[in-house]
Every structure is written in structure tokens, then in C-alpha cells.
Amino acid sequence: MHAVADPQRLSILAMLAEKELCVTDLSSITSDDLPTISQRLKLLYEAGLVKRRRQGKHIFYSTVKKYYLTEAVFTLLDTSENSQTSTDSE
């Protein structure tokens, strides 16, 4: 899954599993600029991992199939942390 191979996209996915957010919200949380967040969301959307909803001028993003997706995200995060820990100890 190319879309979740990037730690920043995976982090965004984890945030969206918790609650619906717009690009501006994610930018202020991550300190990344708006175009960077938009590009990451585009990849996640095209991969079918997030859905979007327009409200006025804002587009709000959330995950699809929250339960299964949340489990997958946390499993990937745990795997990533474990591989970093084993690399650090070598």
C-alpha cells in the first residue's frame, strides 16, 4: 500500500480515524503547509482510504470503514515502531 508507506500520510490517516478534519486543521496540527497536506490527502483519497465532504468553502476528510482502517493504521504504526526499535538496538 503505497498510500500508507509514508509516515506523514499514515499520521494523517490516524488523525482522520479519530475525527473529521479539513486541510487547514491538519496543517495547523502538523505544521505542514497547505499544498503538502492537500497532496497527501489526494493520495489517501485516490487510494480509497479517506472520503471527503464539502461544507461551504471547506472540504472535510474522514476515514472510510473506521473500525477496520483504524486497526490497520495502529498495526502499521506498531510494526513501524518495533522495526525502528530493533534497528536502534543493533
C-alpha positions in Angstrom: 0.0 0.0 0.0 1.9 3.0 -1.3 -0.5 5.4 0.3 0.3 4.4 3.8 4.0 3.8 3.2 4.8 7.4 4.1 4.9 8.1 7.9 3.3 11.6 7.4 0.4 10.1 5.4 0.0 7.4 8.0 -0.1 10.0 10.7 -2.8 12.0 8.9 -4.8 8.7 8.4 -4.6 8.1 12.2 -5.8 11.6 12.9 -8.7 11.2 10.5 -9.6 7.9 12.1 -10.3 9.9 15.3 -12.3 12.7 13.8 -13.2 14.6 10.6 -10.7 17.4 9.7 -10.1 19.8 6.9 -6.8 20.7 5.3 -6.5 23.8 7.5 -7.0 21.8 10.6 -4.4 19.2 9.5 -1.9 22.0 8.6 -2.1 23.6 12.0 -1.8 20.2 13.8 1.2 19.0 11.7 2.8 22.4 10.9 3.0 21.4 7.2 1.9 23.8 4.5 -1.5 23.6 2.9 -0.2 22.3 -0.5 1.7 19.5 1.2 -1.3 18.4 3.2 -3.5 18.6 0.1 -1.2 16.4 -1.8 -1.1 13.8 1.0 -4.9 13.8 1.2 -5.2 13.4 -2.5 -3.1 10.2 -2.4 -5.1 8.9 0.5 -8.4 9.8 -1.3 -7.3 8.1 -4.5 -6.3 5.0 -2.6 -9.9 4.9 -1.2 -8.7 5.3 2.4 -10.5 8.6 3.1 -13.7 10.2 2.0 -14.5 13.9 1.7 -17.4 16.2 2.3 -17.8 19.8 1.2 -19.2 22.3 3.7 -19.1 25.8 2.3 -15.6 26.6 1.3 -14.1 23.8 3.3 -13.6 20.1 2.4 -13.7 17.8 5.4 -11.9 14.5 5.3 -12.5 11.3 7.3 -11.6 7.7 7.0 -13.7 5.0 5.4 -14.7 1.9 7.3 -13.4 3.3 10.5 -13.0 0.2 12.6 -11.0 -1.8 10.1 -9.0 1.1 8.9 -8.1 2.2 12.5 -7.0 -1.3 13.3 -4.8 -1.4 10.2 -3.3 2.0 10.9 -2.4 1.1 14.5 -1.0 -2.2 13.4 1.2 -0.5 10.8 2.3 2.1 13.4 3.2 -0.7 15.9 5.1 -2.6 13.3 7.0 0.6 12.3 7.9 1.4 15.9 9.1 -2.2 16.5 11.3 -2.2 13.4 12.8 1.1 14.5 13.4 -0.2 18.0 15.2 -3.3 16.7 17.2 -1.2 14.3 18.2 1.2 17.1 19.4 -1.6 19.3 21.7 -3.1 16.7 
